[in-house]
Amino acid sequence: MKTQSPLIILLFLCCCQFSFAQYTEVINSNRPGVSQSAFAVGTNVAQLELGAFTVKEEHTPLNYEVSGYGINFAVRYGLLFEQLEILVNGEYQNDTFTNLNSNPSSEDPRANFRNFTLGAKYLVYDPYKNAEEEKPNLYSYHANRQFKWKSLIPAVAVYAGANFDTKDNPYTAFGIEGFSPKIMVATQNNFAGGWVFVTNFIKDRIGTDQSDFQYILTLTHSFSPQWVIFGETQGIKSDFYADNLLRFGGAYLWSKDFQLDANITFNTKDTPSVFSLAFGASYRLDFHKDKKIDNGGDAKDEAKRQANKRRNKQNDFDN
């Protein structure tokens, strides 16, 4: 395999670290975790993030088991502004609920969307925007990996959307159906050395009997231009369901527009215990074009300055 130039690798890592505020040359996916980054995909970029997962739950006190599979997806599109994207998120599950209390045990096949949401996310604050001091140092690899106090200030985005739940959904509380609001605040810190820390604080299904609060904390590390690993914790709190999930995995950048990923999810309790394996991919259709900046006035001014300079030189020569 041909060895990459150290300068090319340095430039790639610097672009990944310092250019999140705008369109990026490589795909910017929320996978393999479930948190959302603070940054959008870029105007006129359409992106599909798709995954398949296994389901295995065991509830010791209530003596039941759940096993099956599912798919989750996100469709993202950058609209109007670099800071804005619209999203469609969903998770469909097909499983078998086995009641071990009966003899023989009874099985109940189930299938439906655990969630289906349409929303929009907007980047309200970017600490790296127009920050001259945050540009990469092309002459020092170590300088670009040093800790910077400003990296403690996160980028901040807000999200607003609407859930849609069908009637008699086995994955929601009794009586939940129709539309309900969802809001979120997302933050993102980009640290030196390829470390990124993302937080999501979510209020979901607002105004229903299943209104819950969630937090997601995700730490990602890129140790090469192609490979990324991550760890994540997701807390869920509601009267219907509460849990603290742990998630670990990684992703591989196949090309600038295509990414593969895998992760495992589990918890540390038995009400119920949870274990899941997931595999996924992200692909983008890139129609982004940089906005043209009208520098006509500056060009005219520069032309006048050059003409005046030539005229002054000619006057000096004549004198």
Beta strands, then each sheet from edge to edge (+ up, - down):
strand 1: 45-59
strand 2: 64-78
strand 3: 84-99
strand 4: 106-125
strand 5: 155-165
strand 6: 178-191
strand 7: 195-204
strand 8: 212-222
strand 9: 227-237
strand 10: 242-255
strand 11: 258-266
strand 12: 273-286
sheet 1: 1+ 2- 3+ 4- 5+ 6- 7+ 8- 9+ 10- 11+ 12- 1+
end
